Amino acid sequence: MRLCLVFWLYLIVNISIIESQYIRLSTVNCSELSPIGTSIIQLLDILPLSNWEFTFLTQTLIESYFLLDNLKGTIIIKNFLDRENLCRLNLCSCLNQCLIKLDIHAISDKYTYILSLPILIYDENDNYCYFLNDIYYLNISENIQLNTHIILPIAYDPDLIPNNIQYYYLLENNYTEFYFNNQLPPSIIIIKQLDRELNDKYYFNYCAYEEQHSCCMKIILTIIDINDNSAIFQYDQQLPLIINISEFTSINTELIQMKAFDLDDGLNGQIIYTFSKWTLNDKTINEIFNLNSQNGSIILLKQLDYEQRNNYELQIQAIDLGLNAIPTYATVIIQVLF
């Protein structure tokens, strides 16, 4: 434990010839971890006469941290000089040096002085850094521009430099899509185009380092889907599907179920099925066949008649529900057998 260091400096060469009643003493340097009962000054040692009586000039919150021997002029620490607590109480600066002042009334038979004693409470590394949350969630679009900086949260440490946070780092970063920038403010930089369909979540262990200690939090980065994929049928879309059915096929029979998939998420990946505009222009098709928009099933609605018509060409459209969706088409040829 470092003890309080006292350097006595007078405003004039010899205190015995001072005519002014106000004397500014030299600054006393004290660690915020100084033990209770530590003596910081002996006023009798610096005054010319021995018959003195000492009292605090005021009784404020500052004076409650110290005890003053009225006869010997010894000032000792009464309560812990926690710099951060003094800062919270607005008794000293939070950003710069914590400097407080005691004013002591010194009276003797011949002299009356007001002694001003500055006390510099220097910071110790007695606080650990911390983040406000254990987990930080980030959502970004998969079409985010390259070189975009994603600003990360900062950690907190009430201590002053050099006892507070010195730098930030990732425990490990195996992702080629990102570069970690440890300059303030810390950030993750996008250096490679993202693709939600390849990876929709990234996990980082993000830490702050202060002398002798580190604090960490988990960052979960979720990639938000854009509608960058169209629906794809599960068979060769370049060739028509040919179905042969009897003209005696029962009404409400499912003839085929068209199946498509979309790699996108949410509405961007939710598919509906419809007849194309070209197919809808053929009123006969709409009277005989029904296409379920949700599952792609084609159902027979009306009895077939080979003599009236033995061939139907249906163009099926699959499209997702996202913005700017691009439809995909497949052709089904239904041949009616006698």
KOLVEXLUM-856259 format. One record per residue (C-alpha): chain; x negated, y negated, z. Coordinates in Angstrom, 1 decimal, m for minus. Each point is the difference from the previous one (the first is absolute). Layout:
<rs>
<r chain="A" xx="X" yy="Y" zz="Z"/>
...
</rs>
This chain:
<rs>
<r chain="A" xx="0.0" yy="0.0" zz="0.0"/>
<r chain="A" xx="m1.4" yy="m3.3" zz="m1.0"/>
<r chain="A" xx="0.1" yy="m2.6" zz="2.8"/>
<r chain="A" xx="1.0" yy="m3.6" zz="m0.5"/>
<r chain="A" xx="m2.9" yy="m2.0" zz="m1.2"/>
<r chain="A" xx="m0.3" yy="m3.5" zz="1.4"/>
<r chain="A" xx="m2.0" yy="m2.8" zz="m1.5"/>
<r chain="A" xx="0.1" yy="m3.1" zz="2.0"/>
<r chain="A" xx="m0.4" yy="m3.3" zz="m1.9"/>
<r chain="A" xx="0.6" yy="m3.4" zz="1.4"/>
<r chain="A" xx="1.1" yy="m3.1" zz="m1.9"/>
<r chain="A" xx="m2.8" yy="m1.9" zz="1.8"/>
<r chain="A" xx="m3.4" yy="0.9" zz="1.3"/>
<r chain="A" xx="0.7" yy="m0.2" zz="3.7"/>
<r chain="A" xx="3.5" yy="0.5" zz="1.3"/>
<r chain="A" xx="m0.8" yy="m2.0" zz="3.1"/>
<r chain="A" xx="0.0" yy="m3.3" zz="m1.9"/>
<r chain="A" xx="3.3" yy="0.6" zz="m1.8"/>
<r chain="A" xx="2.3" yy="m2.9" zz="0.5"/>
<r chain="A" xx="2.9" yy="1.5" zz="m2.0"/>
<r chain="A" xx="2.4" yy="2.3" zz="1.8"/>
<r chain="A" xx="0.4" yy="2.3" zz="m3.0"/>
<r chain="A" xx="m2.6" yy="2.7" zz="m0.6"/>
<r chain="A" xx="0.2" yy="2.5" zz="m2.9"/>
<r chain="A" xx="m1.9" yy="3.1" zz="1.0"/>
<r chain="A" xx="m1.5" yy="2.4" zz="m2.5"/>
<r chain="A" xx="2.0" yy="2.8" zz="m1.5"/>
<r chain="A" xx="0.3" yy="3.3" zz="1.8"/>
<r chain="A" xx="0.1" yy="3.0" zz="m2.4"/>
<r chain="A" xx="2.1" yy="2.9" zz="1.3"/>
<r chain="A" xx="0.9" yy="3.3" zz="m1.5"/>
<r chain="A" xx="3.8" yy="0.7" zz="m0.1"/>
<r chain="A" xx="m0.9" yy="3.3" zz="1.7"/>
<r chain="A" xx="m1.7" yy="m1.6" zz="3.0"/>
<r chain="A" xx="1.0" yy="1.8" zz="3.2"/>
<r chain="A" xx="2.3" yy="m1.6" zz="2.5"/>
<r chain="A" xx="m2.1" yy="m1.5" zz="2.7"/>
<r chain="A" xx="m2.8" yy="m1.1" zz="m2.4"/>
<r chain="A" xx="m1.5" yy="m3.4" zz="1.1"/>
<r chain="A" xx="m0.3" yy="m2.4" zz="m2.9"/>
<r chain="A" xx="m1.5" yy="m3.0" zz="1.8"/>
<r chain="A" xx="m1.3" yy="m1.3" zz="3.3"/>
<r chain="A" xx="0.8" yy="m3.7" zz="0.1"/>
<r chain="A" xx="m2.2" yy="m0.7" zz="3.1"/>
<r chain="A" xx="m3.0" yy="1.0" zz="m2.0"/>
<r chain="A" xx="0.4" yy="m2.9" zz="m2.4"/>
<r chain="A" xx="1.1" yy="m2.8" zz="2.4"/>
<r chain="A" xx="m2.6" yy="m2.1" zz="1.9"/>
<r chain="A" xx="1.7" yy="0.3" zz="3.4"/>
<r chain="A" xx="1.4" yy="2.9" zz="2.0"/>
<r chain="A" xx="3.0" yy="m1.4" zz="1.7"/>
<r chain="A" xx="2.6" yy="0.3" zz="m2.7"/>
<r chain="A" xx="3.6" yy="1.1" zz="m0.2"/>
<r chain="A" xx="1.3" yy="1.4" zz="m3.3"/>
<r chain="A" xx="3.5" yy="0.4" zz="m1.4"/>
<r chain="A" xx="1.5" yy="0.5" zz="m3.4"/>
<r chain="A" xx="1.2" yy="m3.3" zz="m1.4"/>
<r chain="A" xx="3.2" yy="1.6" zz="m1.3"/>
<r chain="A" xx="1.8" yy="3.3" zz="0.6"/>
<r chain="A" xx="0.9" yy="1.2" zz="m3.4"/>
<r chain="A" xx="0.1" yy="3.5" zz="m1.5"/>
<r chain="A" xx="m3.8" yy="m0.2" zz="m0.8"/>
<r chain="A" xx="m0.9" yy="m0.5" zz="3.7"/>
<r chain="A" xx="2.0" yy="3.2" zz="0.9"/>
<r chain="A" xx="m2.8" yy="2.0" zz="m1.6"/>
<r chain="A" xx="m2.7" yy="m1.2" zz="2.4"/>
<r chain="A" xx="m0.6" yy="m0.4" zz="3.7"/>
<r chain="A" xx="m1.9" yy="m3.0" zz="1.3"/>
<r chain="A" xx="m1.8" yy="0.0" zz="3.4"/>
<r chain="A" xx="0.8" yy="m3.4" zz="1.4"/>
<r chain="A" xx="m3.3" yy="m0.4" zz="1.9"/>
<r chain="A" xx="m2.6" yy="1.9" zz="m2.0"/>
<r chain="A" xx="1.4" yy="m0.9" zz="m3.4"/>
<r chain="A" xx="m0.2" yy="3.6" zz="m1.3"/>
<r chain="A" xx="2.4" yy="0.7" zz="m2.8"/>
<r chain="A" xx="0.8" yy="3.7" zz="m0.5"/>
<r chain="A" xx="2.2" yy="1.9" zz="m2.4"/>
<r chain="A" xx="3.4" yy="0.8" zz="1.5"/>
<r chain="A" xx="1.8" yy="1.5" zz="m3.0"/>
<r chain="A" xx="m1.2" yy="1.7" zz="m3.1"/>
<r chain="A" xx="m1.0" yy="m2.5" zz="m2.7"/>
<r chain="A" xx="1.6" yy="1.8" zz="m2.9"/>
<r chain="A" xx="m0.7" yy="m2.2" zz="m2.9"/>
<r chain="A" xx="3.0" yy="1.3" zz="m2.0"/>
<r chain="A" xx="2.3" yy="m0.6" zz="2.9"/>
<r chain="A" xx="m1.3" yy="m3.5" zz="0.5"/>
<r chain="A" xx="0.6" yy="m0.6" zz="m3.7"/>
<r chain="A" xx="3.6" yy="1.3" zz="0.2"/>
<r chain="A" xx="0.6" yy="m2.4" zz="2.9"/>
<r chain="A" xx="m1.4" yy="m2.9" zz="m2.1"/>
<r chain="A" xx="m2.7" yy="m0.6" zz="2.5"/>
<r chain="A" xx="m2.7" yy="0.3" zz="m2.6"/>
<r chain="A" xx="m0.4" yy="0.4" zz="m3.8"/>
<r chain="A" xx="0.9" yy="3.3" zz="m1.6"/>
<r chain="A" xx="m2.2" yy="m0.6" zz="m3.1"/>
<r chain="A" xx="m3.1" yy="m1.6" zz="1.4"/>
<r chain="A" xx="m1.9" yy="0.0" zz="3.2"/>
<r chain="A" xx="2.1" yy="0.3" zz="3.2"/>
<r chain="A" xx="m1.1" yy="m3.0" zz="1.9"/>
<r chain="A" xx="1.8" yy="m1.0" zz="3.3"/>
<r chain="A" xx="m0.8" yy="m2.7" zz="2.5"/>
<r chain="A" xx="0.1" yy="m0.3" zz="3.8"/>
<r chain="A" xx="0.1" yy="m3.4" zz="1.6"/>
<r chain="A" xx="m1.3" yy="0.0" zz="3.6"/>
<r chain="A" xx="0.3" yy="m2.8" zz="2.5"/>
<r chain="A" xx="m3.2" yy="m0.2" zz="2.0"/>
<r chain="A" xx="0.0" yy="m2.2" zz="3.1"/>
<r chain="A" xx="m2.8" yy="m0.8" zz="2.5"/>
<r chain="A" xx="m0.5" yy="m2.7" zz="2.6"/>
<r chain="A" xx="m1.5" yy="m2.3" zz="m2.6"/>
<r chain="A" xx="1.1" yy="1.2" zz="m3.4"/>
<r chain="A" xx="3.0" yy="1.1" zz="m1.9"/>
<r chain="A" xx="m0.4" yy="1.8" zz="m3.3"/>
<r chain="A" xx="2.2" yy="1.6" zz="m2.5"/>
<r chain="A" xx="m1.9" yy="3.0" zz="m1.4"/>
<r chain="A" xx="1.1" yy="1.2" zz="m3.4"/>
<r chain="A" xx="m1.0" yy="3.6" zz="m0.6"/>
<r chain="A" xx="0.4" yy="1.5" zz="m3.5"/>
<r chain="A" xx="0.3" yy="3.8" zz="m0.1"/>
<r chain="A" xx="m0.6" yy="1.8" zz="m3.2"/>
<r chain="A" xx="1.6" yy="3.5" zz="0.0"/>
<r chain="A" xx="m1.6" yy="2.0" zz="m2.6"/>
<r chain="A" xx="1.7" yy="2.9" zz="m1.8"/>
<r chain="A" xx="m0.6" yy="3.6" zz="0.6"/>
<r chain="A" xx="1.1" yy="2.9" zz="m2.2"/>
<r chain="A" xx="2.7" yy="1.1" zz="2.4"/>
<r chain="A" xx="2.9" yy="0.4" zz="m2.5"/>
<r chain="A" xx="0.6" yy="2.7" zz="m2.6"/>
<r chain="A" xx="1.3" yy="m1.0" zz="m3.5"/>
<r chain="A" xx="3.4" yy="1.2" zz="m0.9"/>
<r chain="A" xx="2.6" yy="m0.1" zz="m2.9"/>
<r chain="A" xx="3.6" yy="m1.0" zz="0.6"/>
<r chain="A" xx="1.2" yy="3.3" zz="m1.4"/>
<r chain="A" xx="m1.4" yy="3.6" zz="m0.3"/>
<r chain="A" xx="1.4" yy="0.4" zz="m3.5"/>
<r chain="A" xx="0.3" yy="m2.6" zz="m2.8"/>
<r chain="A" xx="2.3" yy="0.7" zz="m2.9"/>
<r chain="A" xx="m0.6" yy="m1.5" zz="m3.4"/>
<r chain="A" xx="2.1" yy="0.3" zz="m3.2"/>
<r chain="A" xx="m1.3" yy="m1.0" zz="m3.4"/>
<r chain="A" xx="1.2" yy="0.5" zz="m3.5"/>
<r chain="A" xx="m1.8" yy="2.5" zz="m2.2"/>
<r chain="A" xx="m0.4" yy="m2.7" zz="m2.7"/>
<r chain="A" xx="m1.9" yy="m2.3" zz="2.4"/>
<r chain="A" xx="m2.7" yy="m1.9" zz="m1.9"/>
<r chain="A" xx="m3.7" yy="1.0" zz="0.3"/>
<r chain="A" xx="m2.2" yy="m2.0" zz="2.4"/>
<r chain="A" xx="3.0" yy="m0.8" zz="2.2"/>
<r chain="A" xx="m1.0" yy="m0.5" zz="3.6"/>
<r chain="A" xx="2.3" yy="1.6" zz="2.6"/>
<r chain="A" xx="m0.6" yy="m1.9" zz="3.2"/>
<r chain="A" xx="m0.3" yy="2.2" zz="3.1"/>
<r chain="A" xx="1.0" yy="m0.9" zz="3.6"/>
<r chain="A" xx="m2.7" yy="m1.3" zz="2.3"/>
<r chain="A" xx="m1.0" yy="1.3" zz="3.4"/>
<r chain="A" xx="m0.1" yy="m2.1" zz="3.2"/>
<r chain="A" xx="m2.6" yy="m0.4" zz="2.6"/>
<r chain="A" xx="0.2" yy="m2.9" zz="2.6"/>
<r chain="A" xx="m3.8" yy="0.0" zz="0.4"/>
<r chain="A" xx="m2.2" yy="m2.6" zz="m1.7"/>
<r chain="A" xx="m2.7" yy="0.5" zz="m2.6"/>
<r chain="A" xx="m2.1" yy="2.2" zz="0.1"/>
<r chain="A" xx="2.2" yy="2.1" zz="2.3"/>
<r chain="A" xx="3.0" yy="0.0" zz="m2.3"/>
<r chain="A" xx="0.7" yy="1.7" zz="m3.3"/>
<r chain="A" xx="m3.0" yy="0.1" zz="m2.3"/>
<r chain="A" xx="1.3" yy="1.9" zz="m3.1"/>
<r chain="A" xx="2.7" yy="2.3" zz="m1.4"/>
<r chain="A" xx="m0.5" yy="3.4" zz="m1.7"/>
<r chain="A" xx="1.8" yy="3.1" zz="m1.3"/>
<r chain="A" xx="m1.0" yy="3.3" zz="1.7"/>
<r chain="A" xx="0.0" yy="1.5" zz="m3.4"/>
<r chain="A" xx="1.3" yy="m1.0" zz="m3.4"/>
<r chain="A" xx="0.1" yy="2.8" zz="m2.6"/>
<r chain="A" xx="2.4" yy="m1.8" zz="m2.3"/>
<r chain="A" xx="m1.4" yy="m1.2" zz="m3.3"/>
<r chain="A" xx="3.0" yy="m2.4" zz="m0.4"/>
<r chain="A" xx="m1.1" yy="m2.3" zz="2.8"/>
<r chain="A" xx="m3.0" yy="m2.0" zz="1.2"/>
<r chain="A" xx="m0.1" yy="m1.2" zz="3.6"/>
<r chain="A" xx="m1.0" yy="m3.6" zz="0.5"/>
<r chain="A" xx="m1.3" yy="m0.6" zz="3.6"/>
<r chain="A" xx="m0.3" yy="m3.8" zz="m0.5"/>
<r chain="A" xx="2.6" yy="m2.0" zz="1.9"/>
<r chain="A" xx="2.8" yy="0.4" zz="m0.6"/>
<r chain="A" xx="m0.6" yy="3.8" zz="m0.4"/>
<r chain="A" xx="1.8" yy="1.4" zz="m3.0"/>
<r chain="A" xx="0.4" yy="3.0" zz="m2.3"/>
<r chain="A" xx="m0.7" yy="m0.8" zz="m3.6"/>
<r chain="A" xx="1.8" yy="1.9" zz="m2.9"/>
<r chain="A" xx="m2.8" yy="1.1" zz="m2.4"/>
<r chain="A" xx="1.9" yy="2.7" zz="m1.9"/>
<r chain="A" xx="3.5" yy="0.1" zz="m1.4"/>
<r chain="A" xx="2.4" yy="1.8" zz="2.4"/>
<r chain="A" xx="2.4" yy="2.7" zz="m1.1"/>
<r chain="A" xx="2.7" yy="1.0" zz="2.5"/>
<r chain="A" xx="0.6" yy="3.3" zz="m1.8"/>
<r chain="A" xx="m3.6" yy="1.0" zz="0.7"/>
<r chain="A" xx="m0.1" yy="m1.3" zz="3.6"/>
<r chain="A" xx="2.7" yy="m1.8" zz="1.8"/>
<r chain="A" xx="m1.7" yy="m0.5" zz="3.4"/>
<r chain="A" xx="m3.4" yy="m0.9" zz="1.2"/>
<r chain="A" xx="m1.3" yy="0.2" zz="3.6"/>
<r chain="A" xx="m2.8" yy="m2.1" zz="1.5"/>
<r chain="A" xx="m1.6" yy="m0.1" zz="3.5"/>
<r chain="A" xx="m0.8" yy="m3.7" zz="0.3"/>
<r chain="A" xx="m2.2" yy="m1.2" zz="2.9"/>
<r chain="A" xx="m1.5" yy="m3.1" zz="1.5"/>
<r chain="A" xx="m3.3" yy="0.0" zz="1.8"/>
<r chain="A" xx="m1.1" yy="m2.1" zz="2.9"/>
<r chain="A" xx="m3.2" yy="0.5" zz="2.0"/>
<r chain="A" xx="0.0" yy="3.6" zz="1.4"/>
<r chain="A" xx="3.7" yy="0.6" zz="m0.9"/>
<r chain="A" xx="2.3" yy="0.6" zz="m2.9"/>
<r chain="A" xx="3.8" yy="m0.1" zz="m0.3"/>
<r chain="A" xx="1.8" yy="1.7" zz="m2.9"/>
<r chain="A" xx="3.4" yy="0.2" zz="m1.6"/>
<r chain="A" xx="1.5" yy="2.2" zz="m2.7"/>
<r chain="A" xx="1.1" yy="m1.6" zz="m3.3"/>
<r chain="A" xx="2.6" yy="1.7" zz="m2.1"/>
<r chain="A" xx="0.2" yy="m1.4" zz="m3.5"/>
<r chain="A" xx="3.1" yy="1.0" zz="m2.0"/>
<r chain="A" xx="0.2" yy="m0.4" zz="m3.7"/>
<r chain="A" xx="3.3" yy="m1.3" zz="m1.2"/>
<r chain="A" xx="1.2" yy="1.5" zz="m3.3"/>
<r chain="A" xx="0.6" yy="m1.9" zz="m3.2"/>
<r chain="A" xx="2.0" yy="1.4" zz="m2.8"/>
<r chain="A" xx="m3.0" yy="1.1" zz="m2.1"/>
<r chain="A" xx="1.3" yy="3.4" zz="m0.9"/>
<r chain="A" xx="2.9" yy="1.1" zz="m2.3"/>
<r chain="A" xx="2.1" yy="3.1" zz="0.5"/>
<r chain="A" xx="m1.4" yy="3.1" zz="m1.7"/>
<r chain="A" xx="2.1" yy="3.0" zz="m1.0"/>
<r chain="A" xx="m1.3" yy="3.4" zz="1.2"/>
<r chain="A" xx="m0.4" yy="1.3" zz="m3.5"/>
<r chain="A" xx="m1.4" yy="m1.2" zz="m3.4"/>
<r chain="A" xx="2.0" yy="m3.1" zz="m0.8"/>
<r chain="A" xx="m1.2" yy="0.0" zz="m3.6"/>
<r chain="A" xx="2.0" yy="3.1" zz="m0.7"/>
<r chain="A" xx="3.8" yy="0.4" zz="0.3"/>
<r chain="A" xx="1.5" yy="2.5" zz="2.4"/>
<r chain="A" xx="2.2" yy="2.4" zz="m1.9"/>
<r chain="A" xx="2.9" yy="1.7" zz="1.8"/>
<r chain="A" xx="2.2" yy="2.6" zz="m1.6"/>
<r chain="A" xx="3.4" yy="0.5" zz="1.6"/>
<r chain="A" xx="3.2" yy="1.8" zz="m0.9"/>
<r chain="A" xx="3.0" yy="m1.9" zz="m1.0"/>
<r chain="A" xx="1.8" yy="1.9" zz="2.7"/>
<r chain="A" xx="m2.2" yy="m1.4" zz="2.8"/>
<r chain="A" xx="2.2" yy="m0.9" zz="3.0"/>
<r chain="A" xx="0.8" yy="m3.6" zz="0.8"/>
<r chain="A" xx="m2.1" yy="m1.5" zz="2.9"/>
<r chain="A" xx="m2.9" yy="2.3" zz="m0.9"/>
<r chain="A" xx="m3.4" yy="m1.6" zz="0.6"/>
<r chain="A" xx="m1.9" yy="0.3" zz="m3.3"/>
<r chain="A" xx="m3.3" yy="m1.3" zz="1.1"/>
<r chain="A" xx="m1.6" yy="m2.2" zz="2.7"/>
<r chain="A" xx="m2.3" yy="m2.6" zz="m1.2"/>
<r chain="A" xx="m2.9" yy="m0.6" zz="2.4"/>
<r chain="A" xx="m2.4" yy="m3.0" zz="0.1"/>
<r chain="A" xx="m2.4" yy="m1.3" zz="2.6"/>
<r chain="A" xx="m1.6" yy="m3.4" zz="0.7"/>
<r chain="A" xx="m3.2" yy="m0.3" zz="2.1"/>
<r chain="A" xx="1.1" yy="m3.4" zz="1.4"/>
<r chain="A" xx="1.5" yy="m0.5" zz="3.4"/>
<r chain="A" xx="3.4" yy="m1.2" zz="1.2"/>
<r chain="A" xx="2.3" yy="m1.4" zz="m2.7"/>
<r chain="A" xx="m3.0" yy="0.0" zz="m2.4"/>
<r chain="A" xx="0.1" yy="3.8" zz="0.2"/>
<r chain="A" xx="3.8" yy="0.6" zz="0.2"/>
<r chain="A" xx="1.3" yy="1.2" zz="m3.4"/>
<r chain="A" xx="3.4" yy="m0.2" zz="m1.6"/>
<r chain="A" xx="1.1" yy="1.8" zz="m3.1"/>
<r chain="A" xx="2.2" yy="m1.5" zz="m2.8"/>
<r chain="A" xx="0.9" yy="0.7" zz="m3.6"/>
<r chain="A" xx="m1.9" yy="m2.4" zz="m2.3"/>
<r chain="A" xx="2.0" yy="m2.7" zz="m1.8"/>
<r chain="A" xx="m0.3" yy="2.0" zz="m3.2"/>
<r chain="A" xx="1.6" yy="3.0" zz="1.7"/>
<r chain="A" xx="2.7" yy="m2.1" zz="1.6"/>
<r chain="A" xx="1.1" yy="m1.2" zz="m3.4"/>
<r chain="A" xx="1.0" yy="3.6" zz="m0.8"/>
<r chain="A" xx="3.4" yy="0.1" zz="1.7"/>
<r chain="A" xx="0.4" yy="3.7" zz="m0.5"/>
<r chain="A" xx="m3.1" yy="0.7" zz="2.2"/>
<r chain="A" xx="1.4" yy="m2.1" zz="2.8"/>
<r chain="A" xx="3.3" yy="1.9" zz="m0.1"/>
<r chain="A" xx="m1.7" yy="3.4" zz="0.1"/>
<r chain="A" xx="m3.0" yy="m0.4" zz="2.2"/>
<r chain="A" xx="m0.7" yy="m1.7" zz="3.3"/>
<r chain="A" xx="m3.4" yy="m1.0" zz="1.2"/>
<r chain="A" xx="m0.5" yy="m0.2" zz="3.8"/>
<r chain="A" xx="m2.0" yy="m3.2" zz="0.5"/>
<r chain="A" xx="m1.6" yy="1.2" zz="3.3"/>
<r chain="A" xx="m1.2" yy="3.5" zz="m0.8"/>
<r chain="A" xx="0.0" yy="0.1" zz="m3.8"/>
<r chain="A" xx="2.5" yy="2.9" zz="m0.4"/>
<r chain="A" xx="1.9" yy="0.2" zz="m3.3"/>
<r chain="A" xx="3.5" yy="1.4" zz="0.6"/>
<r chain="A" xx="2.5" yy="1.3" zz="m2.6"/>
<r chain="A" xx="3.2" yy="m2.1" zz="0.3"/>
<r chain="A" xx="2.1" yy="1.3" zz="m2.9"/>
<r chain="A" xx="0.4" yy="3.3" zz="m1.9"/>
<r chain="A" xx="m2.4" yy="0.3" zz="m3.0"/>
<r chain="A" xx="1.3" yy="0.8" zz="m3.5"/>
<r chain="A" xx="m2.6" yy="1.4" zz="m2.4"/>
<r chain="A" xx="2.2" yy="m0.9" zz="m3.0"/>
<r chain="A" xx="0.3" yy="m3.6" zz="1.0"/>
<r chain="A" xx="m3.7" yy="m0.6" zz="0.9"/>
<r chain="A" xx="m2.8" yy="2.4" zz="0.6"/>
<r chain="A" xx="m2.9" yy="m2.3" zz="0.8"/>
<r chain="A" xx="m0.5" yy="m2.8" zz="2.5"/>
<r chain="A" xx="m3.1" yy="m2.2" zz="0.5"/>
<r chain="A" xx="m0.2" yy="m1.7" zz="3.4"/>
<r chain="A" xx="m2.7" yy="m2.5" zz="0.8"/>
<r chain="A" xx="m0.6" yy="m0.2" zz="3.7"/>
<r chain="A" xx="m1.5" yy="m3.1" zz="1.6"/>
<r chain="A" xx="m1.8" yy="0.2" zz="3.4"/>
<r chain="A" xx="m0.9" yy="m3.3" zz="1.7"/>
<r chain="A" xx="m1.0" yy="m1.0" zz="3.5"/>
<r chain="A" xx="1.7" yy="m2.6" zz="2.1"/>
<r chain="A" xx="m3.0" yy="m2.3" zz="0.3"/>
<r chain="A" xx="m0.5" yy="m3.4" zz="m1.6"/>
<r chain="A" xx="m1.1" yy="m0.1" zz="m3.6"/>
<r chain="A" xx="0.6" yy="3.8" zz="m0.3"/>
<r chain="A" xx="m0.8" yy="1.6" zz="m3.3"/>
<r chain="A" xx="2.3" yy="2.9" zz="m1.1"/>
<r chain="A" xx="m1.1" yy="3.4" zz="m1.2"/>
<r chain="A" xx="2.0" yy="2.1" zz="m2.5"/>
<r chain="A" xx="0.5" yy="3.6" zz="m0.7"/>
<r chain="A" xx="2.2" yy="1.7" zz="m2.6"/>
<r chain="A" xx="2.3" yy="2.9" zz="0.6"/>
<r chain="A" xx="1.6" yy="1.9" zz="m3.0"/>
<r chain="A" xx="3.0" yy="2.1" zz="0.8"/>
<r chain="A" xx="0.8" yy="2.6" zz="m2.6"/>
<r chain="A" xx="3.5" yy="1.6" zz="0.2"/>
<r chain="A" xx="0.1" yy="3.7" zz="m0.8"/>
<r chain="A" xx="3.0" yy="1.7" zz="m1.5"/>
</rs>
